[in-house]
Every structure is written in structure tokens, then in C-alpha cells.
């Protein structure tokens, strides 16, 4: 089979590595891919942007694609699956009408309210002055969210009215997130442990994957600016069997049913960002695709064949027996460019260590130039490791990350420490 991957991050590199395990796969094409994917045997990258739907369509026609996995948010929301399936190319990923659960936070919030899916209280605004007037009545901290896609940076926790007013000015007036800030949600600030749960669904059956814990802040001890994720561990020790059962009954199945009822059947991966509050689990956000860097700890634990699961999702024949995870744990440490997510320098040569069984280097912000691999982004790569215990996985990931060398390399030193503390207290 000729497989097409649309996207170019560490998540896509992880998906490519997993798909390569299937012997039916002859060739994997990545648009645009990255320097790490380009180094994979049987994989090839082409400089077609993930948002260039005309270019993706033309490429798929000319390269006889048998199956496509659309793993990046923008092309899903723009309708990449709709375009490719109109050509007769089966896809893993939701159509645009279902991808709206990530494309519009206002839509997903209204969906949850309509169908009684637990989430934070919120108000929606299209006018900056009206939003500011409402913020005068709020308790702080509170959360301000841009409606549309904002590269994972569209949710801002504000601690005071002045901070909230400045954020509204940035998002709605100065348009720092572009049209994504035409509408905003002002949302209740929830407290409790956060959990990420990726789930396969064929629009009928939903099968959650192993849970994970993300570390969003740039600096140790959850300080610094919000990022796209500085590291992850799986499973998340806060996510017990009892909580998983409650989430299935109150969140996962109702979400699939709600989308069906709205005529927006979802096939692909739904990411549930959850907060375990004193009043029970609540949805912070939906994503319409694999999370990044959550994918870099979930896929190393997957025992089942990823391509077979994706085909079952597309063909409406998913069942829970198809999705098996091995015992143990995984940790991913992001090695970033110093200064990320603000100003940082790129173009530095990367020296990578050899990996052994249970170790994975997932390249994200790096490009191939002749025989060299050069940094090209803020999050350069994820160093992931499997372990029989969480402690072992964390130790393995850091041992691997320390061997990665490039000028201005930076990583958090405390990935997984909170999870270890929870385990010790259990």
C-alpha cells in the first residue's frame, strides 16, 4: 500500500514509525513531513504545505495513494478528508463537519451544553467591549479562549481584570490569532488534575487509548509561558479505572452520540482534554486528531497494528479487541530551542544518538539539508522511552535526551515528577 501522511511534526513521525510495522506498507509519503521522517526507510517527504489542499489533492492523484492519514488540525478543519475521499481515497480522520469540534471552541462548547456533557461554564462574545464589560463581573482566575485554531496557544488563564482586558485586546482587537479571535469564550477556571485521552472512533464504537499527562509550561515546576507541550508520560496515574468508566458513560459515548445526532459523524481520533474536578471529570477541550506530544508516549505502548486500526475506523468495523496496549509506561521529553515559545534561533546542526529497543527519537522541528539535520523550529524533537515502571521510563527518556546535541538545546528537567509523586501517595 502507498500511504499518505498530511502533517509535519513529532506526532507525524511517531505515526510513520508505527505504520511502518505493517508489512502491507510499501511506501509512505509525508506532506510536508520533516527531516526525521525523511530519514525513515520507505518514507519520503515532499514540500507541500499541510494547508495546501489543492497541492495535496494533486499529489494524491499523481502518486496512486491507497490510504491517507490526515493527522494535523488545520487540514482536517479545512476539509482535506472531504477532498481526498471525493477522489476515492479512503482516509483516517474526520470530515470538516466533524472536525469543527476543534475548529470552533464555541461550537464544541454549545454541543456539550446541548447534550449535557460536563464542561466548564462559559459565555461567548463577538464584541470586545461586551466581553470586557462581562469580565468586570468575573471571579479570577478565569480563562479566555479564542474560538478557532491557534497552534495550541489560544487559551489564556488570566489572574486579574487588567490582565483579562489586555488579553481581549490582543485576541479580539489586535488579532494576534487572526480570525480565530473573531469570537471568544470567557470560561470558568476549573481546578484539578489534567488528563489527556486519545480515542479511536468509527462513529459508533469508541475505544480510548492509554491515558497521558502533558506538561504545557515552558519551565520547570509548571512555570513560564504556555507551549505546545514540553513532555508527556503515560499512563496518567490520576486516571483510575473508576474515572475511566465515568468518562465513558458521561463524556466519550455522549460525545459520539451528540455528533451523530447533529449529522456530523466522527471517524478518526478524538482527543479529550479532561479536568478531574471535585465535581467529577469535565471536558476542557476536544481535538479532532492525535495530540502532540501525547502521541509520542501512547504509540510506543500500542501493541496492536496501527494501520489495521485506522482501516477499521474508516470502514466502520472498530471493536475494543483490536486496540491493545502493553503493560508498563512511557515518557517523552521534548528537546527544544532555548527561548521557545517566544524568540529562538534555528539552523543548528543536530547530533543524534543511536537508539536501542524501547527508545524512540521523534523529530519535529528539524529539516534535512544534504547529510545534515538542522533545527528549524521551537520543539525540535521528542526523546521517548518505554519502561516496565514509570520511574524506568522517565530515566530512559532523559538518558536518551541528554545524548541529543545541538547549540541552544533546552529541556525541562521535571517531566513525570508529579506523576511519580501521585504514584507514591496511592
C-alpha positions in Angstrom: 0.0 0.0 0.0 1.0 3.6 -0.7 0.2 5.7 2.4 -0.1 9.4 2.6 0.5 11.4 5.8 -0.5 15.0 6.0 1.4 16.9 8.6 5.0 17.6 9.7 5.5 17.3 13.4 6.7 14.8 16.0 3.2 13.3 16.1 3.5 12.5 12.3 7.0 11.0 12.8 5.5 8.7 15.6 2.6 7.7 13.3 5.0 7.0 10.4 7.2 4.7 12.6 4.1 2.9 13.8 2.6 2.4 10.3 5.9 1.0 9.0 5.4 -2.0 11.2 2.7 -3.2 8.9 4.1 -5.4 6.0 1.4 -4.2 3.6 3.0 -0.7 3.6 5.3 -0.3 0.6 5.7 3.5 0.7 4.9 6.3 3.0 4.7 9.9 1.6 4.6 12.8 4.1 3.4 16.3 3.2 5.4 18.2 4.2 7.0 15.8 6.7 10.3 16.7 8.3 13.9 15.8 8.5 13.3 12.8 10.7 10.6 11.3 8.6 12.8 11.8 5.5 15.4 9.6 7.1 12.9 6.7 7.6 13.4 3.8 5.2 10.5 3.6 2.8 9.3 7.2 3.6 9.7 10.3 1.5 8.8 13.9 2.2 7.6 16.5 -0.3 7.4 20.3 0.3 3.6 20.5 0.0 2.1 22.5 2.9 -0.5 20.7 5.0 -2.8 23.6 4.3 -2.4 23.4 0.6 -5.4 21.3 -0.2 -5.1 21.7 -4.0 -1.4 20.6 -3.8 -2.3 17.6 -1.6 -5.1 16.6 -4.0 -2.8 16.8 -7.0 -0.1 14.8 -5.2 -2.5 12.1 -4.2 -3.7 11.8 -7.8 -0.2 11.5 -9.2 1.2 9.1 -6.6 -1.6 6.5 -6.6 -2.3 6.8 -2.9 -4.2 3.8 -1.4 -4.9 5.3 2.1 -4.3 8.7 3.7 -4.0 9.6 7.4 -4.7 13.3 8.0 -3.1 14.0 11.4 -2.8 17.8 11.6 -5.6 20.0 12.8 -5.6 22.7 10.0 -6.2 20.4 7.0 -8.8 18.4 8.9 -10.8 21.6 9.7 -10.3 22.8 6.2 -11.8 19.7 4.7 -8.8 17.7 3.5 -10.6 14.4 4.2 -13.6 15.5 2.2 -11.4 16.4 -0.8 -9.4 13.1 -0.8 -12.4 10.9 -0.3 -14.1 12.6 -3.2 -11.2 11.3 -5.3 -11.9 7.8 -4.0 -9.0 7.7 -1.5 -10.1 6.3 1.9 -8.8 8.4 4.9 -8.2 8.2 8.6 -9.5 11.5 10.1 -12.9 13.3 10.4 -14.6 15.3 7.7 -14.7 19.0 8.1 -18.2 18.9 9.6 -17.0 16.8 12.5 -13.5 18.4 12.8 -15.4 21.5 13.8 -15.2 20.2 17.4 -11.6 21.6 17.3 -12.1 24.2 14.6 -14.6 26.1 16.8 -14.4 26.1 20.6 -17.7 27.9 20.6 -19.3 25.1 18.6 -17.9 22.4 20.8 -19.0 24.3 24.0 -22.5 24.7 22.6 -22.6 21.0 21.7 -21.6 20.0 25.2 -24.2 22.3 26.8 -26.9 21.0 24.5 -26.2 17.3 25.2 -25.3 17.6 28.9 -21.7 16.7 28.6 -19.8 18.0 31.7 -17.7 21.1 31.0 -16.8 24.5 32.4 -19.5 27.2 32.5 -18.8 29.9 29.8 -20.1 32.9 27.9 -19.4 33.7 24.2 -18.6 37.1 22.8 -18.2 38.6 19.3 -17.7 42.2 20.6 -14.6 43.2 22.6 -16.4 45.9 24.6 -19.1 43.4 25.7 -16.5 40.9 26.7 -14.7 43.5 28.8 -17.9 44.5 30.5 -18.6 40.9 31.4 -15.1 40.4 32.7 -15.7 43.1 35.3 -18.2 40.7 36.9 -16.0 37.6 36.8 -14.2 35.8 39.6 -10.5 35.4 39.0 -8.6 33.5 37.7 -10.7 32.9 34.6 -10.0 31.6 31.1 -10.2 33.3 27.8 -10.2 31.2 24.7 -10.0 32.2 21.0 -12.7 30.4 19.1 -10.6 29.0 16.2 -7.3 27.2 15.8 -4.3 29.0 17.4 -1.5 26.4 17.3 -2.3 25.3 20.9 -1.9 28.8 22.3 -5.4 30.1 22.1 -6.4 29.5 25.7 -5.1 32.1 28.2 -5.5 31.9 32.0 -5.9 35.4 33.4 -5.5 36.3 37.1 -7.0 39.8 37.2 -9.3 42.1 35.3 -6.4 44.2 33.9 -4.8 41.0 32.5 -8.1 39.9 31.1 -8.7 43.2 29.4 -5.3 43.1 27.8 -5.9 39.6 26.6 -9.2 40.6 25.0 -7.4 43.5 23.3 -4.7 41.1 22.0 -7.1 38.5 20.7 -10.1 40.5 19.5 -8.7 43.9 18.6 -5.0 43.3 17.6 -5.9 39.8 16.2 -2.8 38.0 17.4 -4.5 34.8 16.4 -6.1 36.2 13.3 -9.7 35.3 12.5 -9.6 32.7 15.3 -10.2 35.7 17.7 -13.4 36.9 16.0 -15.2 35.1 18.8 -14.0 34.4 22.3 -15.2 32.2 25.2 -14.8 33.5 28.7 -14.8 30.3 30.7 -14.9 29.3 34.4 -11.5 28.4 35.7 -11.5 24.7 36.7 -9.1 23.1 39.2 -7.9 19.5 39.4 -5.5 17.2 37.7 -5.5 17.3 33.9 -5.7 14.1 31.8 -5.3 13.6 28.0 -7.2 10.7 26.5 -6.9 9.9 22.8 -9.7 7.7 21.4 -10.3 5.8 18.2 -13.9 6.0 17.0 -15.6 4.8 13.8 -18.7 7.0 14.6 -20.3 4.2 16.5 -17.8 2.4 18.7 -15.3 4.5 20.7 -12.1 2.9 22.1 -10.0 5.1 24.4 -6.2 4.7 24.3 -3.9 4.7 27.3 -4.2 8.0 29.2 -1.4 10.5 29.4 -0.2 13.6 31.3 1.1 16.6 29.4 3.4 19.3 30.7 2.4 22.6 28.9 4.6 25.2 30.6 8.0 26.1 29.2 9.9 25.9 32.5 10.3 23.5 35.4 7.6 23.4 38.2 5.0 24.4 35.6 6.3 28.0 35.3 6.9 30.1 32.2 4.8 30.5 29.1 2.3 28.0 27.7 3.7 25.8 24.9 2.5 23.1 22.6 3.8 20.6 25.2 7.3 20.1 26.8 6.8 16.4 27.6 4.4 13.6 28.5 4.1 10.4 30.5 1.6 7.5 30.1 -0.4 6.2 31.7 -1.6 9.1 33.8 -1.8 7.9 37.5 -4.8 10.2 38.2 -6.9 8.4 35.7 -8.2 5.4 37.6 -10.4 2.6 36.3 -13.4 4.2 38.1 -12.8 7.5 36.5 -12.3 5.9 33.1 -15.7 4.2 33.4 -17.3 7.5 34.4 -15.8 9.3 31.4 -17.0 6.6 29.1 -20.6 6.9 30.3 -20.7 10.7 30.7 -18.3 12.0 28.1 -17.0 9.7 25.4 -20.2 7.9 24.4 -22.3 11.0 24.7 -19.9 13.0 22.5 -20.0 10.4 19.7 -23.8 10.2 20.0 -24.1 14.0 20.0 -22.1 14.3 16.8 -24.2 11.6 15.2 -27.4 13.4 16.3 -26.1 16.6 14.7 -25.3 14.8 11.4 -21.6 15.2 12.0 -20.4 11.6 12.3 -16.8 11.5 13.5 -14.4 8.9 12.2 -10.8 9.2 13.4 -9.1 10.1 16.7 -10.9 12.3 19.2 -8.6 13.9 21.8 -10.3 14.5 25.1 -8.6 17.1 27.3 -10.1 16.5 30.7 -10.0 18.1 34.1 -10.7 15.9 37.1 -12.6 18.4 39.3 -14.1 17.9 42.7 -17.5 17.5 40.9 -16.2 14.9 38.5 -14.4 14.8 35.2 -15.1 17.7 32.8 -14.1 18.4 29.2 -11.6 21.3 28.8 -11.3 20.8 25.1 -11.7 18.5 22.2 -9.1 18.0 19.5 -10.0 16.2 16.2 -6.7 14.4 15.9 -3.8 12.7 17.8 -2.3 15.0 20.4 1.3 16.2 20.2 3.3 15.2 22.2 0.8 12.7 23.7 1.2 10.5 20.6 4.9 10.1 21.4 4.0 8.2 24.6 0.8 6.5 23.5 2.1 4.8 20.3 5.2 3.3 22.0 2.7 1.4 24.3 0.4 0.3 21.4 0.7 -3.5 20.8 -1.8 -3.6 18.0 -1.2 -2.7 14.4 -2.0 1.0 13.8 -2.8 0.6 10.1 -5.3 -2.1 10.8 -7.0 0.0 13.5 -7.1 3.0 11.1 -8.6 0.9 8.3 -11.2 -0.5 10.8 -12.1 3.1 11.8 -12.6 4.1 8.2 -14.7 1.1 7.4 -16.9 1.3 10.5 -15.8 -2.1 12.0 -13.8 -0.9 15.0 -14.0 -3.0 18.2 -12.2 -2.8 21.5 -10.4 -6.1 21.0 -8.4 -4.5 18.1 -6.8 -2.0 20.4 -4.3 -3.5 22.8 -1.6 -1.7 24.9 1.3 -3.3 26.7 1.8 -3.1 30.4 4.4 -0.6 31.6 4.9 3.1 31.0 6.3 5.6 28.6 7.9 9.1 28.9 8.6 11.7 26.3 11.0 14.6 26.9 10.9 17.4 24.4 14.2 18.9 23.4 13.5 22.4 22.3 15.3 25.5 21.1 16.2 27.8 24.0 13.7 30.7 24.1 10.7 28.7 22.8 7.8 29.6 22.6 9.0 33.2 22.2 12.1 34.1 20.3 14.6 31.4 19.4 17.4 30.7 16.9 17.3 27.9 14.3 19.7 26.4 11.8 21.9 24.5 14.2 23.2 21.0 13.3 21.8 18.2 15.4 23.8 15.2 16.6 21.6 12.2 17.3 22.5 9.1 19.3 21.7 5.5 18.2 18.5 4.2 19.8 18.1 0.7 21.2 14.9 -1.3 21.7 12.3 0.7 23.8 13.9 4.1 22.8 12.4 6.5 20.2 13.5 9.8 18.7 10.6 11.6 17.1 11.7 14.6 15.1 9.5 17.6 14.9 11.3 21.0 14.2 14.2 19.8 12.1 15.0 19.7 8.4 17.3 17.6 6.3 20.0 19.5 4.4 22.3 17.3 2.4 23.6 14.8 5.0 22.9 17.0 8.0 19.8 17.5 10.2 19.3 21.1 11.2 17.0 22.7 13.8 14.0 24.5 12.1 11.5 25.0 14.9 10.9 25.6 18.6 10.2 22.0 19.6 13.0 20.2 17.8 12.3 16.6 18.9 10.9 14.2 21.4 13.1 11.7 23.2 10.7 8.8 24.3 11.4 5.6 26.2 9.4 2.6 27.4 9.9 1.2 30.8 8.4 -1.5 33.0 7.7 1.2 35.5 7.2 5.0 35.2 10.5 5.6 37.0 12.3 3.5 34.4 10.6 5.2 31.5 11.4 8.7 32.8 15.0 7.7 33.4 15.3 6.2 29.9 13.8 9.2 28.2 16.2 11.6 30.0 19.2 9.4 29.3 18.3 9.5 25.6 17.5 13.2 25.6 20.9 14.1 27.2 22.6 12.4 24.3 20.9 14.7 21.7 23.3 17.6 20.9 22.7 20.9 19.2 23.5 24.5 20.0 20.8 26.2 22.3 19.2 22.9 23.2 16.8 23.2 26.1 14.6 20.7 28.0 12.5 20.7 31.2 14.1 18.6 34.0 11.0 17.6 35.8 8.8 15.8 33.2 6.9 13.0 35.1 7.9 14.0 38.6 4.3 15.0 39.5 3.1 11.6 38.2 5.7 9.8 40.4 4.6 11.7 43.5 1.0 10.6 42.8 2.0 7.0 42.4 3.9 7.1 45.7 0.9 8.6 47.5 -1.5 6.0 46.1 
